[in-house]
Amino acid sequence: MSKTLIRGAKILGGEPQDVLIDGEIIAEVGSGLSAEGAQVIEADDKILLPGLVDLHTHLREPGREDSETVLTGTKAAAVGGFTAVHAMANTFPVADTAGVVEQVWRLGKESGYCDVQPVGAVTVGLEGKKLAELGAMHDSAAGVRVFSDDGKCVDDAVIMRRALEYVKAFDGVVAQHAQEPRLTEGAQMNEGIVSAELGLGGWPAVAEESIIARDVLLAAHVGSRVHICHLSTAGSVEIVRWAKSKGWNVTAEVTPHHLLLTDELVRSYNPVYKVNPPLRTEADVLALREALADGTIDCVATDHAPHPHEDKDCEWGAAAMGMVGLETALSVVQHTMVDSGLLDWAGVADRMSFRPAHIGRLEGHGRPVSAGEPANLMLLDSAYRGEVDPAGFASRSRNTPYEGRELPGRVTHTFLRGRATVVDGKLA
């Protein structure tokens, strides 16, 4: 079994220490460590965090391998410091059976760049009419615990209640894409001053907030777990804060792009900024940052949504919604949360590793950096500054909203159970 000695790393941003990896586990943490025959990495005060965990990734396989595959998506994840991702169910065919989720899970095993935990669909075909095989997907080799129709809202309250009741049997969670469909017909961007000036169909905040309000009440009524995907408005924050004050089992995520970008960018008519839910106002962005800092929002999730060039390089109305995010997520969080003083690095580890792993009930990830734990780790050069160049992405798609923007931080190493998947910023 190979050994790796990481010297002088700031674990969770603390004082420099050494970490010895022996095989798949962390053997020792301390000062002045040595190990005969170990590969030595001089960390030079880099930040050492547990491997990041993404609750919300679109890997597109099966069915849309032109935009991403499990292999290319997990490579992008590793470059971004992730050791585990949850693969959303809106594939072709939809991941609504044990067979499809097992296929995605096995493709993740074969890729070897990070663990892939499939998310099962809540309803058959994402059509919102009939519950999918929730129990069979949980009992499969993939061991599904998170269910979502992401991309579509489970808008039928009876279906949502039944799903919440069903997943209680195995401590599962329903992750809701909160979007009242009747309130967003023809919507192209956030409803507000900018949409009025541009003449684009508006997507009101209440379309998100009304579904969240309903679902936290349903979760409380049946005593189940509900997770809110890509929360994007100040009003949504207040509803989740209220639900948590009641002691209800409600969790929520925010994307990096909703922590940084606003609907003012839509004035460019560049479809790279077209996303679901839409970019909101500066006031919403500030509320999301504060909620992530105080723990109302539990975690950061990328909603990595790759699209081929032709689906984005077109007029705004015809363009697909979504942005890639795995390779830039930590940089955006550093810029918006750490460099601003809202979170320290221990807080980042909590919001990007510990909590998402706990919500997804993902074993072996989101663990402390201490002896005896699995060596799922990543090293970050937080002093780095550089412009985002999508030409160098590991993802198959290039639809990033950050092209040419200077962002801080660069992942130099990622370890999956002790094996380096990224070395000196490049795929191993």
C-alpha positions in Angstrom: 0.0 0.0 0.0 1.3 3.4 -0.9 2.1 6.2 1.6 1.8 9.9 1.1 3.1 12.5 3.5 1.5 16.0 3.3 3.8 18.5 5.1 2.8 21.9 6.5 -0.9 21.9 5.5 -3.4 24.2 7.2 -6.1 21.7 8.2 -9.4 23.5 7.9 -7.4 26.7 7.8 -5.7 26.2 11.2 -2.0 26.0 12.1 0.3 24.0 9.7 0.4 20.3 10.4 1.6 17.1 8.7 -0.8 14.4 7.5 0.3 10.8 6.7 -1.8 8.8 4.3 -1.3 5.1 4.4 -3.3 3.2 1.8 -6.9 4.3 2.0 -6.8 5.9 5.4 -5.3 8.8 7.3 -2.7 7.1 9.5 -1.4 10.1 11.5 -1.9 13.8 11.9 0.7 15.9 13.8 3.9 17.9 13.6 7.3 16.7 12.3 5.9 13.4 10.9 8.1 11.2 8.8 7.5 7.9 6.9 10.1 5.8 5.1 9.3 5.4 1.4 6.4 7.9 1.5 5.8 10.3 -1.3 6.2 13.8 0.1 4.0 16.7 -0.8 5.2 20.1 0.5 1.9 21.8 1.2 3.5 25.3 1.8 0.7 26.5 4.0 -2.0 25.3 1.6 -5.5 24.7 2.9 -6.3 21.0 3.6 -10.0 20.2 3.6 -12.0 16.9 3.5 -13.0 16.0 0.0 -15.9 18.1 -1.2 -19.4 16.6 -1.7 -21.9 17.8 -4.2 -25.5 17.1 -3.6 -26.6 18.3 -7.1 -24.7 17.3 -10.2 -25.9 16.7 -13.7 -23.7 14.1 -15.4 -26.1 13.6 -18.4 -25.3 9.9 -18.9 -27.2 8.0 -20.1 -28.6 9.9 -23.1 -26.8 13.2 -23.4 -23.2 12.1 -23.7 -22.7 15.0 -26.1 -22.7 17.4 -23.1 -21.2 15.2 -20.4 -20.5 11.7 -19.4 -19.9 10.1 -16.0 -16.2 10.0 -16.8 -15.8 13.6 -17.9 -18.1 14.8 -15.1 -16.2 13.0 -12.4 -12.9 14.3 -13.9 -14.3 17.8 -13.6 -15.4 17.1 -10.0 -11.9 15.9 -9.0 -10.3 19.0 -10.5 -12.7 21.0 -8.4 -11.7 19.2 -5.2 -14.8 16.9 -5.0 -14.5 13.2 -3.9 -18.3 12.5 -4.2 -21.2 13.8 -6.3 -24.9 13.0 -6.4 -25.9 12.5 -10.0 -29.4 13.9 -10.8 -32.1 11.8 -12.4 -33.0 13.8 -15.5 -31.2 11.5 -17.9 -32.5 9.7 -21.0 -33.9 7.2 -19.9 -34.8 8.9 -16.6 -33.2 7.3 -13.5 -36.5 6.1 -12.2 -35.8 2.4 -11.9 -33.2 0.2 -10.1 -31.6 -0.7 -13.5 -30.8 2.9 -14.5 -29.5 4.0 -11.1 -27.3 0.9 -10.9 -25.9 1.7 -14.4 -24.9 5.2 -13.3 -23.5 3.9 -10.1 -21.4 1.3 -11.9 -20.1 3.9 -14.4 -19.0 6.0 -11.4 -17.1 3.0 -10.0 -15.4 2.5 -13.4 -14.4 6.2 -13.7 -12.4 6.1 -10.5 -12.1 9.9 -10.2 -14.8 10.4 -7.5 -17.7 8.5 -6.0 -21.0 8.8 -7.8 -24.2 8.5 -5.8 -27.2 8.4 -8.1 -30.3 10.4 -7.2 -33.5 8.6 -8.1 -36.5 10.3 -9.7 -39.5 10.9 -7.5 -42.0 10.2 -10.3 -42.0 8.0 -13.3 -40.4 9.8 -16.2 -40.3 13.0 -14.2 -43.9 13.5 -15.2 -45.3 14.2 -11.7 -48.2 11.7 -12.0 -47.0 8.4 -10.4 -44.4 7.6 -7.9 -41.3 5.9 -9.3 -39.7 2.7 -7.8 -38.4 4.5 -4.7 -38.0 1.3 -2.6 -36.4 -0.7 -5.4 -33.9 2.1 -6.1 -33.0 2.2 -2.4 -32.6 -1.6 -2.3 -30.5 -1.7 -5.4 -26.7 -1.8 -5.5 -26.8 2.0 -5.8 -28.4 2.3 -2.4 -30.3 5.5 -3.4 -31.3 7.8 -0.4 -32.0 11.1 -2.3 -34.9 11.4 -4.7 -35.6 14.4 -6.9 -37.4 15.3 -10.1 -34.9 18.2 -10.5 -35.5 20.1 -13.6 -39.2 19.8 -12.9 -41.2 20.5 -9.7 -43.2 17.8 -7.9 -46.2 20.3 -8.0 -48.9 17.8 -7.1 -49.3 18.1 -3.3 -50.7 14.6 -3.0 -47.8 13.0 -4.9 -45.3 15.0 -2.8 -46.9 13.9 0.4 -46.8 10.2 -0.7 -43.1 10.5 -1.6 -42.3 12.1 1.7 -44.2 9.3 3.5 -42.5 6.6 1.4 -38.9 7.6 2.0 -39.3 7.6 5.8 -39.0 3.8 5.7 -35.3 4.1 4.9 -34.4 7.6 6.1 -34.5 9.0 2.6 -35.0 12.6 1.6 -37.0 14.2 -1.2 -35.0 17.1 -2.8 -37.5 19.5 -4.3 -37.0 21.7 -7.4 -39.3 24.5 -6.1 -41.0 26.0 -9.1 -44.7 26.5 -9.4 -45.2 25.7 -13.1 -48.3 27.8 -13.7 -46.5 30.9 -12.3 -43.5 30.4 -14.6 -45.0 29.7 -18.0 -42.9 31.4 -20.6 -40.6 32.8 -18.0 -37.1 33.7 -19.2 -35.5 35.5 -16.2 -36.2 36.9 -12.7 -39.3 39.0 -12.5 -38.4 42.5 -11.6 -37.1 45.8 -12.9 -34.6 44.3 -15.4 -37.2 41.9 -16.9 -39.6 44.8 -17.3 -37.0 46.9 -19.0 -35.8 44.1 -21.3 -39.3 42.9 -22.1 -38.5 39.3 -21.1 -41.0 37.0 -19.4 -40.6 37.3 -15.6 -40.0 34.4 -13.2 -41.5 35.6 -9.8 -39.8 34.8 -6.5 -43.2 33.6 -5.2 -43.1 30.7 -7.7 -40.2 29.3 -5.7 -41.4 30.5 -2.2 -44.9 29.1 -2.5 -43.7 25.6 -3.2 -41.1 25.7 -0.4 -43.8 26.9 2.1 -46.1 24.0 1.0 -43.4 21.4 1.2 -42.0 22.3 4.6 -45.5 22.1 6.0 -46.0 18.7 4.3 -42.7 17.4 5.7 -43.7 18.5 9.2 -47.1 16.9 8.8 -45.7 13.5 7.9 -42.5 13.7 9.9 -40.2 13.3 6.9 -37.1 14.9 5.4 -37.3 17.5 2.7 -34.4 19.2 1.0 -34.7 22.4 -1.0 -32.7 22.5 -4.2 -30.9 25.7 -5.4 -32.7 28.1 -3.1 -32.5 31.6 -4.7 -34.6 34.3 -3.1 -34.5 36.2 0.2 -38.1 35.1 0.8 -37.2 31.5 0.5 -34.5 32.0 3.1 -37.1 33.4 5.5 -39.4 30.4 5.0 -36.6 27.9 5.6 -35.4 29.8 8.7 -39.0 29.7 10.0 -39.3 26.0 9.3 -36.0 25.3 11.1 -37.1 27.4 14.1 -40.0 24.9 14.4 -37.6 22.0 14.6 -38.8 20.6 11.3 -36.5 18.3 9.2 -35.8 20.8 6.4 -32.5 21.4 4.7 -31.5 23.7 1.8 -28.7 24.3 -0.7 -27.5 27.3 -2.6 -25.4 27.3 -5.8 -22.2 29.2 -6.3 -23.7 31.3 -9.1 -26.6 32.5 -6.9 -24.0 33.6 -4.4 -22.2 35.9 -6.9 -24.2 36.7 -10.0 -27.3 38.9 -10.4 -30.0 39.5 -13.0 -28.2 42.7 -14.1 -26.0 40.4 -16.2 -29.0 39.4 -18.4 -28.8 42.9 -20.0 -26.0 41.4 -22.1 -28.5 38.9 -23.6 -25.7 36.3 -23.2 -27.4 32.9 -22.8 -24.6 31.8 -20.6 -26.5 33.6 -17.8 -29.7 31.8 -18.5 -30.3 29.3 -15.6 -33.0 27.7 -13.6 -33.8 29.2 -11.1 -32.9 32.5 -12.7 -30.2 34.9 -11.4 -31.9 37.1 -8.9 -31.3 40.6 -7.4 -28.4 42.0 -5.4 -30.6 41.9 -2.3 -31.3 38.2 -2.9 -27.6 37.5 -3.3 -26.7 39.2 0.0 -29.5 37.4 1.8 -28.3 34.1 0.5 -24.7 34.8 1.6 -25.9 35.7 5.1 -28.1 32.6 5.3 -25.2 30.3 4.3 -23.0 32.0 6.9 -25.5 31.6 9.7 -26.4 28.0 8.7 -30.0 28.6 7.6 -28.8 27.3 4.2 -27.0 24.1 5.0 -24.7 23.6 2.0 -23.4 24.7 -1.3 -24.3 22.5 -4.3 -23.1 23.2 -7.8 -26.1 22.3 -10.0 -23.4 21.6 -12.5 -25.5 21.7 -15.8 -23.4 21.0 -18.9 -24.7 21.9 -22.3 -23.1 21.5 -25.8 -22.1 24.6 -27.6 -25.1 24.7 -30.0 -27.6 24.7 -27.0 -26.1 27.9 -25.6 -24.6 29.7 -28.6 -28.0 30.9 -29.9 -30.6 33.6 -29.1 -31.7 34.0 -25.5 -35.2 32.6 -25.9 -34.0 29.3 -27.5 -31.0 28.7 -25.2 -30.9 25.9 -22.7 -30.9 26.7 -19.0 -27.9 25.9 -16.9 -24.2 26.4 -16.1 -21.2 24.2 -15.4 -19.9 24.6 -11.9 -17.8 21.8 -10.5 -14.4 23.3 -11.4 -15.1 26.8 -10.2 -17.4 26.2 -7.1 -14.7 26.4 -4.4 -13.2 29.5 -6.0 -16.6 31.3 -6.0 -17.2 30.3 -2.4 -13.7 31.6 -1.4 -14.5 34.9 -3.2 -18.0 35.4 -1.8 -17.8 33.9 1.6 -14.2 33.5 2.8 -12.4 36.6 1.4 -15.5 38.6 2.6 -15.1 37.3 6.1 -18.5 35.6 6.2 -17.1 32.1 6.6 -13.7 30.6 7.7 -12.3 27.5 6.1 -13.8 25.2 8.8 -17.1 26.7 7.8 -16.4 25.9 4.1 -15.6 22.3 5.1 -19.0 22.2 7.0 -21.0 23.6 4.1 -19.3 21.8 1.2 -18.4 18.4 2.8 -19.8 17.6 6.2 -23.4 18.7 5.8 -24.0 17.6 2.2 -22.6 14.1 3.1 -24.9 14.0 6.1 -27.9 15.1 4.1 -27.2 12.4 1.5 -26.3 9.9 4.2 -23.1 9.3 2.3 -20.7 7.1 4.2 -17.0 7.7 4.1 -17.3 11.3 3.0 -17.6 14.5 5.0 -15.4 13.0 7.7 -12.9 14.8 10.0 -9.3 15.1 9.0 -8.0 12.8 11.7 -6.3 9.4 12.1 -8.3 6.4 11.1 -10.6 8.3 8.8 -10.9 7.6 5.0 -8.3 9.7 3.1 -10.8 11.7 1.1 -9.0 15.0 1.0 -8.2 18.0 -1.1 -5.5 20.7 -1.0 -6.2 24.3 -2.0 -3.7 27.1 -2.9 -5.9 29.9 -1.5 -3.3 32.6 -2.4 -3.7 31.8 -6.1 -5.5 34.3 -8.4 -6.2 33.6 -12.0 -8.7 34.1 -14.9 -11.2 31.4 -15.6 -10.4 29.7 -19.0 -13.0 27.1 -20.0 -10.7 25.8 -22.7 -8.8 24.0 -19.9 -11.9 22.4 -18.3 -12.1 18.7 -17.8 -15.8 18.9 -18.3 -17.0 18.1 -21.8 -19.0 21.4 -21.9 -17.8 25.0 -21.6 -21.0 26.9 -20.5 -19.4 28.8 -17.6 -20.5 32.3 -16.6 -17.0 33.1 -15.3 -15.0 33.0 -18.5 -12.3 35.7 -18.2 -13.3 36.6 -14.6 -10.5 36.5 -12.1 -11.3 34.2 -9.2 -9.2 33.1 -6.2 -8.0 29.6 -5.2 -6.8 26.6 -7.1 -7.1 23.0 -6.1 -3.6 21.4 -6.3 -4.3 17.9 -5.1 -7.4 15.7 -4.6 -7.3 12.3 -2.9 -10.0 9.6 -3.2 -9.4 7.0 -0.5 -5.7 7.8 -0.5 -5.2 7.7 -4.2 -4.3 11.0 -5.9 -6.9 11.9 -8.6 -5.4 15.4 -9.1 -1.7 16.3 -8.7 -0.3 19.8 -9.1 -3.6 20.9 -10.5 -3.8 18.3 -13.2 -5.6 15.0 -13.5 -3.6 12.1 -12.3 
